[in-house]
Amino acid sequence: MLIPCPWCGDREEIEFKYGGSAQVAYPADPASVDDATWARFVFYRPNPKGKMAERWVHTAGCRRWFNLVRDTVTHEITPP
């Protein structure tokens, strides 16, 4: 799979690390969050069939994080 790095251009998937869903928001006030809420934040992630906004880091290149939209069935990548 070719992943389009915004800074380096298209590169092979092996150069990247998946960072999870781009739609999972960090808690606004982490100090006030109970254990059950933290567990849901850490361990529960969406796993839709179809288009999903994702975070990726170009570990073997510029080492920058970016978002993209990938179809989880076809692996087609579109701009966010």
Backbone torsions as a table, in degrees:
resi	resn	phi	psi	omega
1	MET	NA	131.7	174.7
2	LEU	-92.2	130.3	178.5
3	ILE	-111.8	128.5	-178.9
4	PRO	-84.3	100.8	174.9
5	CYS	-73.9	129.3	-179.4
6	PRO	-61.4	-23.1	-176.9
7	TRP	-103.6	-30.2	-174.3
8	CYS	-110.7	-9.8	-177.7
9	GLY	88.5	-168.6	-177.7
10	ASP	-68.7	130.9	179.3
11	ARG	-139.3	160.5	177.7
12	GLU	-67.5	149.3	-178.3
13	GLU	-55.8	-31.5	-176.7
14	ILE	-60.6	-20.8	179.6
15	GLU	-80.9	-4.4	-172.3
16	PHE	-119.9	161.5	170.0
17	LYS	-123.8	136.7	178.9
18	TYR	-75.8	133.4	-178.7
19	GLY	-109.6	5.5	177.9
20	GLY	96.2	-171.9	-178.2
21	SER	-68.1	137.2	178.2
22	ALA	-81.7	-3.6	-175.2
23	GLN	-102.7	7.3	178.5
24	VAL	-92.0	114.4	-176.1
25	ALA	-88.3	135.0	174.5
26	TYR	-66.8	140.9	-179.1
27	PRO	-57.1	136.9	-177.8
28	ALA	-62.7	-40.3	179.6
29	ASP	-126.2	82.5	-174.4
30	PRO	-57.1	-31.1	-177.8
31	ALA	-67.2	-24.0	-177.1
32	SER	-97.9	2.7	-177.1
33	VAL	-83.9	133.1	179.7
34	ASP	-80.7	171.2	-175.6
35	ASP	-61.2	-39.6	-179.0
36	ALA	-63.9	-40.3	178.7
37	THR	-67.8	-40.6	176.7
38	TRP	-62.6	-41.3	179.6
39	ALA	-60.8	-43.4	177.6
40	ARG	-64.0	-40.5	179.7
41	PHE	-64.0	-42.5	-175.3
42	VAL	-77.7	-42.7	-168.3
43	PHE	-105.1	-22.1	-176.3
44	TYR	-100.7	121.1	-179.2
45	ARG	-131.7	150.4	176.8
46	PRO	-67.5	147.8	177.7
47	ASN	-139.3	63.5	-174.6
48	PRO	-76.2	158.0	172.0
49	LYS	-96.8	110.5	-177.1
50	GLY	128.6	-154.5	-175.3
51	LYS	-71.7	137.5	-179.3
52	MET	-147.1	133.7	175.6
53	ALA	-77.5	129.2	-175.1
54	GLU	-130.7	157.8	174.2
55	ARG	-104.9	136.5	177.3
56	TRP	-136.3	151.3	174.8
57	VAL	-125.5	135.5	-179.7
58	HIS	-88.0	82.4	-173.7
59	THR	-67.9	-31.8	-178.2
60	ALA	-97.2	12.7	-178.8
61	GLY	-135.3	-116.2	-174.8
62	CYS	-76.3	-11.8	178.4
63	ARG	64.2	25.4	179.1
64	ARG	-100.7	150.4	176.1
65	TRP	-90.6	147.4	176.0
66	PHE	-156.7	163.4	177.9
67	ASN	-104.9	149.7	170.3
68	LEU	-150.1	165.9	177.0
69	VAL	-111.6	123.1	-178.6
70	ARG	-124.8	136.9	173.8
71	ASP	-80.6	120.1	-174.7
72	THR	-72.4	-10.4	177.9
73	VAL	-93.7	-50.2	-174.6
74	THR	-98.1	-13.3	-175.2
75	HIS	65.8	15.9	176.0
76	GLU	-69.2	132.8	-177.8
77	ILE	-108.0	131.6	176.6
78	THR	-126.1	155.6	178.2
79	PRO	-61.5	148.7	179.9
80	PRO	-68.3	NA	NA
